[in-house]
């Protein structure tokens, strides 16, 4: 039986911008990590991305979107946004800062826009998949279409 997909704010924002997307739902599975989500969805983990929120030495916040099987290289990430250093935002601070909870964070629709960097590997795919802003939901979008919704840069930011 196919799960019905409830619309998330991310999906509504994509629709407002007339951006084509493909929704995915994995809420009735045990998948927790991004790699598990990719597996449950039958997707290439190199094409499924996670959204990480950081704080720089300057106290500014930044968003990095990287493949689920990779780790963010903090030195490369700091360099990409012109910071001396960056560190991850603590999970308990995520909701107040972004409007999202850990595991359901999307680069689209945060409370306010933060400078966003996608790993350069995203260019290897026609589309990439990332959180639809709620645990259990993902969206697949092309980078070209995504430019209509958020500003971002592409940099090498992973180990």
Secondary structure, DSSP 8 states (H G I E B T S, - for coil): --------HHHHHHHHTT---EEEE-TTS---SHHHHHHHTT--TTTBEEEEEEEETTS-EEEEEEETTS-B-HHHHHHHTT-S-EEE--HHHHHHHHS--TT---SSS-SS--EEEEEGGGGGSS-EEEE-SSTTEEEEE-HHHHTTT---EEE--B-
